[in-house]
Amino acid sequence: MWTSLILCAMSLGMVKVEEDPNKSVGQWLRSCLKEQVGLKVTLILVGRGNNTSLVNRPLPPWICFEILNMRYFAKIGNALYLQMVKMATSDYVVLNTGQKMPLIGLGTWKNPPDEVKDAIYNALKIGYHHIDCAAVYNNEASIGEAFKQYVGADKLVRREDLFVTSKLWNTKHHPEDVEAACCKSLEDLQLTYLDLYLIHWPHAFERGDNPFPKNPDETVRYGSIDYKETWKVMEELVRKGLVKAIGLSNFNSRQIDDVISAAAIKPAVLQVECHPYLVQNELIAHCRKHGLAVTAYSPLGSPDRFWKDPDEPLLLQDANIKTLADKHGKSPAQIMLRWQVQRGVVAIPKSVNAGRIAQNLQVFDFTLTEDEMKIIGTLNRNWRYLVPKIKIGGKFVPRDAEHPDYPFNDPY
Ligand SMILES: NC(=O)c1ccc[n+]([C@@H]2O[C@H](COP(=O)([O-])OP(=O)(O)OC[C@H]3O[C@@H](n4cnc5c(N)ncnc54)[C@H](OP(=O)(O)O)[C@@H]3O)[C@@H](O)[C@H]2O)c1
């Protein structure tokens, strides 16, 4: 019986690990998993045991432990059989470059430099394989320290298993500035390549190192570079191997078409605001028609924005979402993220809290019914939280809306 069980286990892709009586259970599992499958593991033991002995040391009789992507299957003799299980982040979209982009990533905007390192650690150790960055978030150097410490062979995640995005800021659209800006992000992030580099916004600001060049009346000083000129140099970055894919952020459908009409390398991704109050169905359909994957930013409604309006609707407190959350035994955030990934949209929730970082990845163990997906779709009110604003005379007023390349004057 044991032989057939072992053969069955092997045929299911199990890994056999022999015990080492000279090591503690934790040391032993860590070292043999590292040896066998190249994983540096964090061991999570859950369960109640009656101290059944595994050779000389206690282990729960029915285990319930998961080690990154390994799950305990059986103990036979002095060996454990571990099954490779599907990792949450193995759910991905395939880009037009062939790259796999994990459906959930960690957002890093508003993540202070002194907290972002912990956030990255907490994300990587539980299986995040996708981090969304940008030069203008002013924290890429801290993220780079985290990458140096936790990314690489023998570390929490191998570089080739991590998907890192960064973005070209509005003051760097001039063709002569693009490569230097990309190299600065690479240097700060301590990486040799980016998986994806996006033009952050279609409209340019005045060139220079001040990310928000201002007039005396506090309005922004704009630039007039055509984003198609910027795109040509973005293509060069791919050819030089500095980035694997290039894409757009905050472009509308007309601007996407405009870039495609002049592109030798088509954009792989559009990153835009998207959540149940801004479902973006037309824009998503447009992107899919042209081979772009869509990433939803502010998928939880960005409640920690500094220009938040006290009267704005709070997505995380939506009664319909709350009802679905109670029904599934999940949080409202998980319902909204599940809705996105279930319709094939990548989502990049930001959190600095270890519990919420973990929660936001746990959206692959339940399914919303077709009716529930539709209910969430009907919550749309074309509500944009991310209309950039500036403070003039003590009041927040919309910024950029007069710029000819401002994207949100078109219907989608
Ligand atoms: N391309 C662009 O122009 C653009 C624009 C905006 C954002 N983005 C990207 O998208 C990312 C996400 O967007 P966002 O930061 O605007 O907002 P978001 O992810 O919609 O919301 C973040 C807020 O939600 C809270 N939160 C996180 N998980 C939660 C949970 N499970 N339950 C309850 N609250 C939760 C966070 O608080 P805690 O941190 O305290 O958990 C934070 O206050 C950004 O960080 C950035 O990487 C890109």
The ligand as an SDF file (V2000), in Angstrom:
LIG
                    3D

 48 52  0  0  0  0  0  0  0  0999 V2000
   -0.2220   55.2270  -12.2860 N   0  0  0  0  0  0  0  0  0  0  0  0
   -0.7330   56.1080  -11.4610 C   0  0  0  0  0  0  0  0  0  0  0  0
   -0.9110   57.2800  -11.7830 O   0  0  0  0  0  0  0  0  0  0  0  0
   -1.1110   55.6750  -10.0790 C   0  0  0  0  0  0  0  0  0  0  0  0
   -1.9480   56.4860   -9.3200 C   0  0  0  0  0  0  0  0  0  0  0  0
   -2.3170   56.0490   -8.0640 C   0  0  0  0  0  0  0  0  0  0  0  0
   -1.8560   54.8460   -7.5840 C   0  0  0  0  0  0  0  0  0  0  0  0
   -0.9970   54.0770   -8.3340 N   0  0  0  0  0  0  0  0  0  0  0  0
   -0.4600   52.8010   -7.8190 C   0  0  0  0  0  0  0  0  0  0  0  0
   -1.5430   52.0340   -7.3030 O   0  0  0  0  0  0  0  0  0  0  0  0
   -1.2720   51.7220   -5.9270 C   0  0  0  0  0  0  0  0  0  0  0  0
   -2.5690   51.5760   -5.1480 C   0  0  0  0  0  0  0  0  0  0  0  0
   -3.3430   52.7490   -5.1810 O   0  0  0  0  0  0  0  0  0  0  0  0
   -3.4870   53.7270   -3.9340 P   0  0  0  0  0  0  0  0  0  0  0  0
   -2.2720   53.6680   -3.1110 O   0  0  0  0  0  0  0  0  0  0  0  0
   -3.9070   55.0340   -4.5110 O   0  0  0  0  0  0  0  0  0  0  0  0
   -4.7270   53.2210   -3.1320 O   0  0  0  0  0  0  0  0  0  0  0  0
   -5.4380   51.8310   -2.7270 P   0  0  0  0  0  0  0  0  0  0  0  0
   -4.5220   50.6970   -2.8900 O   0  0  0  0  0  0  0  0  0  0  0  0
   -6.7610   51.8430   -3.4070 O   0  0  0  0  0  0  0  0  0  0  0  0
   -5.6970   52.1150   -1.1820 O   0  0  0  0  0  0  0  0  0  0  0  0
   -4.6640   52.1840   -0.2500 C   0  0  0  0  0  0  0  0  0  0  0  0
   -5.3150   52.4590    1.0920 C   0  0  0  0  0  0  0  0  0  0  0  0
   -6.1460   51.3630    1.4660 O   0  0  0  0  0  0  0  0  0  0  0  0
   -5.7310   50.8680    2.7340 C   0  0  0  0  0  0  0  0  0  0  0  0
   -5.8230   49.3960    2.6590 N   0  0  0  0  0  0  0  0  0  0  0  0
   -4.9960   48.5400    2.0470 C   0  0  0  0  0  0  0  0  0  0  0  0
   -5.4330   47.2820    2.1610 N   0  0  0  0  0  0  0  0  0  0  0  0
   -6.5690   47.3330    2.8800 C   0  0  0  0  0  0  0  0  0  0  0  0
   -7.4740   46.3530    3.3460 C   0  0  0  0  0  0  0  0  0  0  0  0
   -7.3070   45.0570    3.0790 N   0  0  0  0  0  0  0  0  0  0  0  0
   -8.5380   46.7710    4.0770 N   0  0  0  0  0  0  0  0  0  0  0  0
   -8.7260   48.0910    4.3570 C   0  0  0  0  0  0  0  0  0  0  0  0
   -7.8940   49.0580    3.9530 N   0  0  0  0  0  0  0  0  0  0  0  0
   -6.8330   48.6860    3.2060 C   0  0  0  0  0  0  0  0  0  0  0  0
   -4.3180   51.3420    2.9200 C   0  0  0  0  0  0  0  0  0  0  0  0
   -4.0400   51.5270    4.2920 O   0  0  0  0  0  0  0  0  0  0  0  0
   -2.7470   50.8240    4.9880 P   0  0  0  0  0  0  0  0  0  0  0  0
   -1.5400   51.1800    4.1780 O   0  0  0  0  0  0  0  0  0  0  0  0
   -2.7410   51.4250    6.3520 O   0  0  0  0  0  0  0  0  0  0  0  0
   -3.0510   49.3620    4.9960 O   0  0  0  0  0  0  0  0  0  0  0  0
   -4.3600   52.6970    2.2200 C   0  0  0  0  0  0  0  0  0  0  0  0
   -4.9400   53.6620    3.0730 O   0  0  0  0  0  0  0  0  0  0  0  0
   -0.3990   52.8860   -5.4820 C   0  0  0  0  0  0  0  0  0  0  0  0
    0.2100   52.6550   -4.2470 O   0  0  0  0  0  0  0  0  0  0  0  0
    0.5170   52.9980   -6.6650 C   0  0  0  0  0  0  0  0  0  0  0  0
    1.5010   51.9870   -6.6310 O   0  0  0  0  0  0  0  0  0  0  0  0
   -0.6340   54.4730   -9.5850 C   0  0  0  0  0  0  0  0  0  0  0  0
  1  2  1  0
  2  3  2  0
  2  4  1  0
  4  5  1  0
  4 48  2  0
  5  6  2  0
  6  7  1  0
  7  8  2  0
  8  9  1  0
  8 48  1  0
  9 10  1  0
  9 46  1  0
 10 11  1  0
 11 12  1  0
 11 44  1  0
 12 13  1  0
 13 14  1  0
 14 15  2  0
 14 16  1  0
 14 17  1  0
 17 18  1  0
 18 19  2  0
 18 20  1  0
 18 21  1  0
 21 22  1  0
 22 23  1  0
 23 24  1  0
 23 42  1  0
 24 25  1  0
 25 26  1  0
 25 36  1  0
 26 27  1  0
 26 35  1  0
 27 28  2  0
 28 29  1  0
 29 30  1  0
 29 35  2  0
 30 31  1  0
 30 32  2  0
 32 33  1  0
 33 34  2  0
 34 35  1  0
 36 37  1  0
 36 42  1  0
 37 38  1  0
 38 39  2  0
 38 40  1  0
 38 41  1  0
 42 43  1  0
 44 45  1  0
 44 46  1  0
 46 47  1  0
M  CHG  2   8   1  16  -1
M  END
$$$$
